[in-house]
Amino acid sequence: MSKKFNIQKSPFVVPTTDGKVIEEHWGLATDGNDQISIAHMIAPPGWSEPFQSPEFDEYTYIIRGKKQFIIEEEIVVLEAGQSIKIEKGARIQYSNPFDAECEYIAICKPAFSMGRVHREEE
């Protein structure tokens, strides 16, 4: 009889050049799952990404610190214990313009991929 569960003990650490830590626990890079991705992230103070319009819904849960979202030109700031769902196709920018690290969990459905994120040129 095969097990009906899998424990992730070695998430895929995504190489970055901006100081952000990305550990994908489930998704394309770890188990080839195209339907969902779950990642643990730490964004350093002053971090930001270009605007993007992803082909996936993204759920974010803040563990500690604060994270800024610009969603369709509206600025939203989430703090520890808060979460958000951003619908696919929304134009969004993620950043941490604050003085402390922001630790959070991101869940993308379908799974995150560079081909689905559609980042704008800076």
DRENKE-448307 format. One record per residue (C-alpha): x, y, z; residue in three letters; residue number from 1. Coordinates in steps of 0.1 Angstrom, whole numbers. Last residue first. Layout:
BEGIN
PT    px    py    pz lodren fimi
PT     X     Y     Z    ALA  NUM
...
END
This chain:
BEGIN
PT    px    py    pz lodren fimi
PT   117   481  -157    GLU  122
PT   102   457  -183    GLU  121
PT    68   443  -172    GLU  120
PT    65   409  -156    ARG  119
PT    41   385  -173    HIS  118
PT    38   359  -145    VAL  117
PT    26   329  -165    ARG  116
PT    58   321  -185    GLY  115
PT    79   327  -154    MET  114
PT    59   300  -136    SER  113
PT    38   300  -105    PHE  112
PT    13   271  -101    ALA  111
PT   -23   274  -111    PRO  110
PT   -32   286   -85    LYS  109
PT    -4   305   -67    CYS  108
PT     2   303   -29    ILE  107
PT    25   327   -12    ALA  106
PT    37   324    24    ILE  105
PT    52   354    41    TYR  104
PT    82   369    59    GLU  103
PT    88   407    56    CYS  102
PT   121   420    67    GLU  101
PT   122   454    85    ALA  100
PT   127   490    75    ASP   99
PT    97   493    50    PHE   98
PT    95   496    12    PRO   97
PT    88   459     9    ASN   96
PT    74   455   -26    SER   95
PT    49   436   -48    TYR   94
PT    35   453   -80    GLN   93
PT     2   443   -95    ILE   92
PT   -18   444  -127    ARG   91
PT   -47   420  -121    ALA   90
PT   -50   392  -146    GLY   89
PT   -54   365  -121    LYS   88
PT   -72   375   -89    GLU   87
PT   -53   387   -58    ILE   86
PT   -62   370   -26    LYS   85
PT   -50   387     6    ILE   84
PT   -39   377    41    SER   83
PT   -33   393    75    GLN   82
PT   -16   379   105    GLY   81
PT    15   401   102    ALA   80
PT     8   433    82    GLU   79
PT    -7   440    48    LEU   78
PT    -3   473    30    VAL   77
PT   -26   481     0    VAL   76
PT   -19   508   -26    ILE   75
PT   -45   511   -54    GLU   74
PT   -31   516   -89    GLU   73
PT   -46   483  -103    GLU   72
PT   -31   465   -73    ILE   71
PT     0   481   -57    ILE   70
PT     9   457   -29    PHE   69
PT    31   466     1    GLN   68
PT    43   440    25    LYS   67
PT    47   443    63    LYS   66
PT    67   424    89    GLY   65
PT    60   389   101    ARG   64
PT    39   359    89    ILE   63
PT    20   376    61    ILE   62
PT    -3   353    41    TYR   61
PT    -4   358     4    THR   60
PT   -28   342   -21    TYR   59
PT   -22   345   -58    GLU   58
PT   -46   337   -85    ASP   57
PT   -28   328  -117    PHE   56
PT   -22   342  -152    GLU   55
PT    -1   370  -138    PRO   54
PT    -1   407  -147    SER   53
PT    32   421  -135    GLN   52
PT    47   453  -122    PHE   51
PT    84   451  -115    PRO   50
PT    96   437   -82    GLU   49
PT   105   454   -50    SER   48
PT   129   451   -20    TRP   47
PT   137   481     3    GLY   46
PT   139   460    35    PRO   45
PT   145   423    26    PRO   44
PT   117   400    14    ALA   43
PT   115   366    30    ILE   42
PT    95   339    12    MET   41
PT    79   305    19    HIS   40
PT    64   291   -13    ALA   39
PT    33   271   -23    ILE   38
PT    25   263   -59    SER   37
PT    -7   249   -74    ILE   36
PT   -20   232  -105    GLN   35
PT    12   226  -125    ASP   34
PT    27   202   -99    ASN   33
PT    62   192  -111    GLY   32
PT    72   181   -76    ASP   31
PT    97   208   -67    THR   30
PT   102   233   -95    ALA   29
PT    66   231  -108    LEU   28
PT    50   235   -74    GLY   27
PT    53   226   -38    TRP   26
PT    77   238   -11    HIS   25
PT    92   266   -31    GLU   24
PT   117   284   -10    GLU   23
PT   122   320   -20    ILE   22
PT   147   343    -2    VAL   21
PT   148   379   -15    LYS   20
PT   183   395   -16    GLY   19
PT   178   410   -51    ASP   18
PT   198   386   -72    THR   17
PT   177   355   -68    THR   16
PT   182   317   -71    PRO   15
PT   150   298   -62    VAL   14
PT   156   275   -32    VAL   13
PT   136   243   -40    PHE   12
PT   122   228    -8    PRO   11
PT   140   200    10    SER   10
PT   120   183    36    LYS    9
PT    86   183    19    GLN    8
PT    64   155    35    ILE    7
PT    43   134    11    ASN    6
PT    10   119    19    PHE    5
PT   -13    89     9    LYS    4
PT    14    64    14    LYS    3
PT    14    34   -10    SER    2
PT     0     0     0    MET    1
END
